[in-house]
């Protein structure tokens, strides 16, 4: 990969430093008005696509690190999604990548955006994540655990930083550096600051080391508040969001703001556009949409598709298209994440691929899980 000159390096760092210094001295922008949010919706139309991770990457680190960044696979698989009519992908980043090589990381993101933009696909970037392995490490990533769903997906920033509020400042430059660089980039559709805030790490199969076992919501809310403040100080042209996802008893009715958990209440009160996750059947989807429509903002469903639970393209997309709700399913090409296997694979032993895939759409050779599903996608997305 081409190396930057010392002058270019210094210029780049100086620009980020100056912008951060300037923006932090200003009063942060407030949440977007409803009018601005609906204008964004009108400008972008119906957004539909996948949570995109190339089939050769087991997690966010393997996706983006220089040694394993795989533009050939990325370009090919982005092309396949464009053929189906997808126009938006949700893509995860990671704070350790910024610490490791911020310049190279930015260049690889630029490379990715060039490829996706050439195919008419915009990107919703995710900065933090509370799901799966709580102790991320740079370098060569482990091989997949056979037949286990998302066996080495990693949290960001991970429990060591998350669980120590005095260390939260360590990810400030990551948030501000990434957002400031792409703040006016029309290839970026928005900023999903935190995936499933408050989710807990699995405790099976050796993934419980360094996990925060109690009061994780408190630490996550503290970091989420900071992330929104840092992002508002940059004031990007794209909206900020964080998904509501919990189905705990306290968060059962998403339309009753005052009765929600502090995390969900903060999420709904501060997101410019509303985003949510549901893997339930069409009745669950209809219920969540109805509840969230009370906030009078554009809505994005940024995770769905669990075929065994009734969350299918055929069931969900007609409703989401009618309501013009962005539809971003989990998974595209089956690969090292093993997300064709259900979540229960953490507890149950599988010895072969399930008859009904949990997530994902295509095999690495483009063979579909279900040709009828592909035909349906092309019909509803390209019509």
Secondary structure, DSSP 8 states (H G I E B T S, - for coil): -----HHHHHHHHHHHHHHHHHHHTS-------HHHHHHHHHHH-S-EEEE---TT-SSHHHHHSTTT--HHHHHHHHHHHHHHT--EEEEE--HHHHHHHHHHHHHHHHHHHHHHHHTT-EEEEEEEE-SSBSS--SSS-----TT-TTTT-B-BS-HHHHT-GGGGGGGHHHHHHHHHHTTT-TTEEEEEEEETTT-----STT--TT---S-HHHHHHHHHHHHHHHHHHHT-SSEEE-EE---SGGGS-TT-GGGS-HHHHHHHHH-SSEEEE--S-HHHHHHHHHHHGGG-S-EEEEE--BGGGTB-HHHHHHHHHHHT-EEEEE-SB--TT-TTS-GGGGTS--SS--SS-SS--B-TTS-BS-HHHHHHHHHHHH-
